[in-house]
Amino acid sequence: MMSTNTLRNKIFGLDVFRAIAILLVLFSHLYYVLDIPNQLVISLSGLAGFIGVEMFFVLSGFLIGRILLEQMNTNEFYFRNLIHFIKRRWYRTLPAYYFVLIINVVIAYLLSYQLNTTWRYPFFLQNLFQYQIIYFSESWSLSIEEWSYLIFPLILFLLNNWLKTTVKIKFIFSALLIIVVIHVFRFVNNATVFYEDMNLWNQNLKSIVIYRLDAIVYGFVLAWICFYYRNVILNYAVYMFIIAIHLLFLQFFVLNVLGITLIQNPIYFNVFYFTLTSISIMFLMPIFIFWNSQIFGSSVYIFVSKISYSIYLLHYSICAVLFKFFIQYYNLEIGLMLKLFIYLFLVFLLSFLLHKYIEKPFLTLRGKLKTK
């Protein structure tokens, strides 16, 4: 079992994992910024973005899951602790989100976007049951995360009081219950809806909260495994990493070569595509979880990890869209490499400022929160 100190200490490997995830997401939109029409580049960009976001989902679940497990195992999981936990998550995620949302609303207004769904964004309703995102397109994943921060702890709290068994059983039962329920939702959707192409699939299934909450929950399962079977995971982390690489290669390359498509194999894409991705990332993570020694360039990984949330909020709907708009509006002739450098410089500079002046002050305030 992981000790309390292990749970609270920052793990360098997870900084690397987080940095890789955000760099994959950042790469996924470079073809748009640089106007690269190559279909292979576009396909690889979409794959990189998908894997990057899924890595964030499982990582978030793991980090939250170990906090909840620690509270439950120290008998500190009362209703006030639940409220305290949710408030801490909101201090971490909402201030920067709302700040960037306001900027997006202003940009959307200036660019004559429809604003009739704007009221949904503050409550993360823009893709709860159906896709109603007009701007700030990357907010789809933030909705999934925010709802998971509410739903899983609440279910865990209720079952913790109702079930007369050990914390170990309560936690994994809660996680598996959600996974099963979400799979049922996807099965029903598969039986009633036909997606003609991947764009419809992306908007109406991949990006919808009620069909994707289990992506976070696989992180909870991993937290449970590491908490109770630490030595087993430690001994097999390398083998799990190798299995993960093979599973990802199977899913994203071999199956494509074999002609597994959305039209011909809808049940795979509509139900199990996400399951296989999440399980692969679960197997990928342990080698990072137990990676505590720093390496050459560690400060770079730590810095990118630290501002990763700000990068995610800013890199596309603000930086990429505005950067491309100004280039086209003023008919600027900029070389490919210079354009890439300017774009990345803007992303990292603005993300650093957002982290320093919005994220960090609220994280300081969060540290002062007390459980009543």
C-alpha positions in Angstrom: 0.0 0.0 0.0 1.3 3.5 -0.8 2.1 5.6 2.3 0.5 8.9 3.0 3.9 10.6 2.2 4.1 8.9 -1.2 0.6 10.1 -2.0 1.4 13.7 -1.1 4.8 13.9 -2.7 5.1 15.2 -6.3 6.3 12.5 -8.7 8.7 13.6 -11.4 7.6 10.8 -13.8 4.0 12.3 -13.8 5.5 15.7 -14.7 7.0 13.9 -17.7 3.7 12.2 -18.5 1.8 15.5 -18.3 4.4 17.3 -20.4 4.2 14.6 -23.1 0.4 14.8 -23.1 0.2 18.5 -23.6 2.9 18.4 -26.3 0.8 15.9 -28.2 -2.2 18.1 -27.9 -0.2 21.1 -29.0 1.2 19.2 -32.0 -2.3 18.2 -33.0 -3.2 21.7 -34.1 0.1 22.7 -35.7 -1.2 21.6 -39.2 -4.0 24.2 -38.8 -1.6 27.0 -37.7 0.9 26.2 -40.4 -1.6 25.5 -43.2 -0.3 22.0 -43.9 -2.8 20.2 -46.2 -1.0 16.9 -46.1 -3.6 14.2 -45.1 -1.0 12.0 -43.4 0.0 15.0 -41.2 -3.6 15.8 -40.5 -4.4 12.2 -39.5 -1.3 11.9 -37.2 -2.3 15.3 -35.7 -5.8 14.0 -34.9 -4.3 10.8 -33.4 -1.8 12.8 -31.3 -4.5 15.1 -30.0 -6.8 12.2 -29.1 -4.1 10.3 -27.2 -2.9 13.4 -25.4 -6.4 14.2 -24.1 -7.0 10.6 -23.1 -3.7 10.7 -21.2 -4.9 13.7 -19.3 -8.2 11.9 -18.5 -6.5 8.9 -16.9 -3.9 11.0 -15.2 -6.6 13.2 -13.6 -8.4 10.2 -12.4 -5.3 8.7 -10.9 -4.4 11.9 -9.0 -7.9 12.4 -7.7 -8.4 8.8 -6.9 -5.3 8.6 -4.7 -6.5 11.6 -2.7 -9.9 10.1 -2.1 -8.4 6.7 -1.2 -6.2 8.4 1.4 -9.1 10.2 2.9 -11.2 7.0 3.1 -8.4 5.0 4.6 -7.9 7.6 7.3 -11.6 7.9 8.1 -11.7 11.4 6.8 -14.5 11.0 4.2 -17.5 12.8 5.7 -19.8 15.2 3.8 -17.7 18.2 4.8 -14.6 16.4 3.4 -16.5 15.8 0.1 -17.4 19.5 -0.1 -13.8 20.5 0.8 -12.5 18.2 -2.0 -14.8 19.7 -4.6 -13.9 23.2 -3.5 -10.2 22.4 -3.9 -10.8 21.1 -7.4 -12.7 24.2 -8.3 -9.9 26.5 -7.0 -7.6 24.5 -9.2 -9.6 24.5 -12.5 -12.3 27.2 -12.5 -10.5 30.6 -12.2 -8.3 30.0 -15.3 -11.2 28.4 -17.2 -13.5 31.3 -16.5 -10.8 33.9 -17.4 -10.2 32.2 -20.7 -13.9 31.7 -21.3 -14.4 35.5 -21.1 -11.7 36.1 -23.6 -13.3 33.5 -25.9 -16.7 35.1 -25.6 -15.2 38.5 -26.6 -13.3 36.9 -29.6 -16.5 35.0 -30.7 -18.5 38.2 -30.6 -15.9 40.1 -32.6 -15.7 37.3 -35.1 -19.6 37.2 -35.4 -20.0 33.7 -33.9 -23.3 32.7 -32.5 -23.5 33.2 -28.8 -26.9 31.6 -28.0 -25.2 28.7 -26.2 -22.8 30.8 -24.1 -24.8 30.4 -21.0 -24.0 26.7 -21.0 -20.2 27.1 -20.8 -20.0 28.4 -17.1 -21.9 25.3 -16.0 -20.1 22.9 -18.3 -23.4 22.0 -20.1 -22.1 22.6 -23.6 -21.6 18.9 -24.2 -23.3 17.2 -21.3 -25.9 15.4 -23.4 -25.3 16.8 -26.9 -22.7 18.8 -28.7 -23.5 22.5 -28.4 -20.0 24.0 -28.7 -19.8 26.9 -31.1 -16.4 28.3 -30.0 -13.8 27.3 -27.3 -13.8 23.9 -28.9 -11.3 22.4 -26.5 -13.7 22.9 -23.6 -15.4 19.6 -24.4 -12.7 17.7 -22.4 -12.9 20.1 -19.5 -16.6 19.4 -19.1 -15.9 15.7 -18.9 -13.3 16.3 -16.2 -15.4 18.7 -14.2 -18.4 16.4 -14.1 -16.2 13.5 -13.1 -15.0 15.6 -10.1 -18.6 15.9 -9.0 -20.1 12.5 -9.9 -17.5 10.0 -8.8 -16.8 11.5 -5.3 -20.5 11.8 -4.7 -21.2 8.2 -5.7 -18.2 7.1 -3.7 -19.5 9.0 -0.7 -23.0 7.5 -0.9 -21.7 4.0 -1.4 -19.2 4.5 1.4 -22.1 5.1 3.8 -24.4 2.4 2.4 -22.1 -0.5 1.8 -21.1 -2.5 4.8 -17.7 -3.6 3.6 -14.1 -2.5 3.4 -12.8 0.7 1.8 -10.9 -1.4 -0.7 -14.1 -3.0 -1.9 -16.2 0.2 -1.8 -13.8 2.1 -3.9 -13.3 -0.4 -6.7 -17.0 -1.3 -6.7 -17.8 2.4 -7.3 -15.3 2.7 -10.1 -16.4 -0.5 -11.9 -20.1 0.5 -11.4 -19.5 3.8 -13.3 -17.5 2.0 -16.0 -20.3 -0.5 -16.6 -23.0 2.2 -16.6 -21.1 4.3 -19.2 -20.6 1.2 -21.4 -24.4 0.6 -21.2 -25.0 4.2 -22.3 -22.6 3.6 -25.3 -24.3 0.3 -26.2 -27.7 1.9 -26.2 -26.3 4.8 -28.3 -24.8 2.3 -30.7 -28.1 0.5 -31.1 -30.0 3.7 -31.8 -27.7 6.1 -33.7 -25.7 5.6 -36.9 -22.7 7.8 -37.5 -21.9 8.3 -41.2 -18.4 9.7 -40.7 -15.8 10.4 -38.1 -16.7 14.1 -37.8 -20.2 13.1 -36.5 -18.6 10.5 -34.3 -16.2 13.0 -32.8 -18.9 15.5 -32.0 -21.8 13.3 -31.0 -20.0 10.5 -29.1 -16.3 11.1 -28.4 -17.0 14.6 -27.0 -20.2 13.9 -25.0 -19.9 13.8 -21.2 -22.4 11.0 -20.5 -20.5 8.7 -22.9 -17.0 9.5 -21.7 -16.9 9.7 -17.9 -15.3 6.3 -17.7 -12.1 7.7 -19.2 -11.4 9.4 -15.9 -12.5 6.4 -13.9 -9.8 4.2 -15.3 -7.4 6.5 -13.5 -9.3 5.7 -10.3 -8.9 2.0 -11.0 -5.1 2.6 -11.5 -4.9 4.6 -8.2 -6.6 1.7 -6.4 -4.2 -0.9 -7.9 -1.2 1.2 -7.0 -2.5 1.8 -3.5 -3.2 -1.8 -2.6 -0.8 -3.7 -4.9 2.1 -1.3 -5.1 4.9 -3.9 -5.1 3.2 -5.9 -7.8 2.8 -2.9 -10.1 6.4 -1.8 -9.3 7.7 -5.2 -10.4 5.7 -5.3 -13.6 5.8 -1.7 -14.6 8.2 -2.2 -17.5 6.2 -5.2 -18.8 3.0 -3.2 -18.6 4.6 -0.3 -20.5 5.6 -2.8 -23.3 2.1 -4.2 -23.4 0.7 -0.6 -23.6 2.9 0.2 -26.6 1.7 -2.9 -28.3 -2.0 -2.2 -27.6 -1.7 1.4 -28.9 0.1 0.1 -32.0 -2.6 -2.5 -32.5 -5.5 0.0 -32.0 -4.2 2.9 -34.1 -2.1 1.2 -36.8 -2.8 -2.6 -37.2 -6.6 -2.3 -37.1 -6.5 0.5 -39.6 -4.4 -1.7 -42.0 -6.9 -4.5 -41.5 -9.6 -2.2 -42.6 -11.5 -1.9 -39.3 -13.7 1.2 -40.0 -16.6 3.1 -38.3 -19.1 2.0 -41.0 -18.2 -1.7 -41.0 -17.4 -2.1 -37.3 -19.6 0.5 -35.4 -19.8 -1.5 -32.1 -16.0 -1.3 -31.8 -15.8 2.4 -32.5 -18.9 3.3 -30.6 -18.3 1.2 -27.5 -14.9 -0.3 -27.1 -12.6 2.1 -28.9 -12.4 4.3 -25.8 -12.2 1.3 -23.5 -9.1 0.0 -25.3 -7.5 3.5 -25.3 -8.0 4.0 -21.5 -6.8 0.5 -20.6 -3.7 1.1 -22.8 -2.9 4.3 -21.0 -3.5 2.6 -17.7 -0.8 0.1 -18.6 1.4 2.9 -19.8 1.4 5.0 -16.6 3.0 2.8 -13.9 6.5 3.3 -15.3 6.0 7.0 -14.9 4.4 6.7 -11.5 7.5 5.1 -10.1 9.9 7.3 -11.9 11.3 9.6 -9.2 14.8 10.3 -10.4 15.2 13.4 -12.5 17.1 13.4 -15.8 18.8 15.9 -18.1 16.4 18.6 -19.0 14.2 17.9 -16.0 13.5 21.6 -15.4 12.0 21.7 -18.9 9.6 18.9 -18.3 8.6 20.4 -14.9 8.0 23.8 -16.4 5.9 22.4 -19.3 3.9 20.3 -16.8 3.4 23.2 -14.5 1.8 25.4 -17.2 0.1 22.5 -19.1 -3.4 23.5 -18.0 -2.9 27.0 -19.2 -1.4 25.7 -22.5 -4.5 23.6 -23.0 -6.8 26.5 -22.4 -5.0 29.0 -24.6 -3.2 27.1 -27.4 -6.0 26.7 -29.9 -9.1 28.9 -29.6 -7.1 31.9 -28.6 -3.5 31.5 -29.8 -4.0 29.5 -33.0 -7.2 31.1 -34.1 -6.1 34.7 -33.5 -2.6 34.1 -34.9 -4.0 32.6 -38.1 -6.7 35.4 -38.4 -4.1 38.1 -38.2 -1.8 36.5 -40.7 -4.7 36.2 -43.2 -6.2 39.6 -42.4 -3.0 41.4 -43.0 -1.9 39.1 -45.8 1.4 38.5 -44.0 4.1 36.4 -45.8 5.8 34.4 -43.0 8.1 31.4 -43.5 7.0 28.1 -42.1 9.7 27.9 -39.4 9.3 31.5 -38.3 5.5 31.0 -38.1 6.1 27.9 -35.9 8.5 29.8 -33.7 6.2 32.8 -33.2 3.2 30.6 -32.5 5.0 28.5 -29.9 6.6 31.5 -28.3 3.1 33.1 -27.9 1.6 29.9 -26.5 4.3 29.4 -23.9 4.5 33.1 -23.0 0.8 33.6 -22.5 0.5 30.3 -20.7 3.2 31.2 -18.3 1.5 34.6 -17.6 -1.9 32.9 -17.1 -0.4 30.4 -14.7 1.5 33.1 -12.8 -1.3 35.6 -12.5 -4.4 33.5 -12.4 -3.7 29.9 -11.6 -1.0 30.4 -9.0 -2.8 33.0 -6.8 -5.8 30.7 -6.6 -3.7 27.7 -5.8 -2.2 29.7 -2.9 -5.7 30.5 -1.7 -6.6 26.8 -2.1 -3.8 25.9 0.3 -5.5 28.0 2.9 -8.8 26.2 2.7 -9.7 24.4 5.9 -12.2 21.6 6.4 -14.8 22.7 8.8 
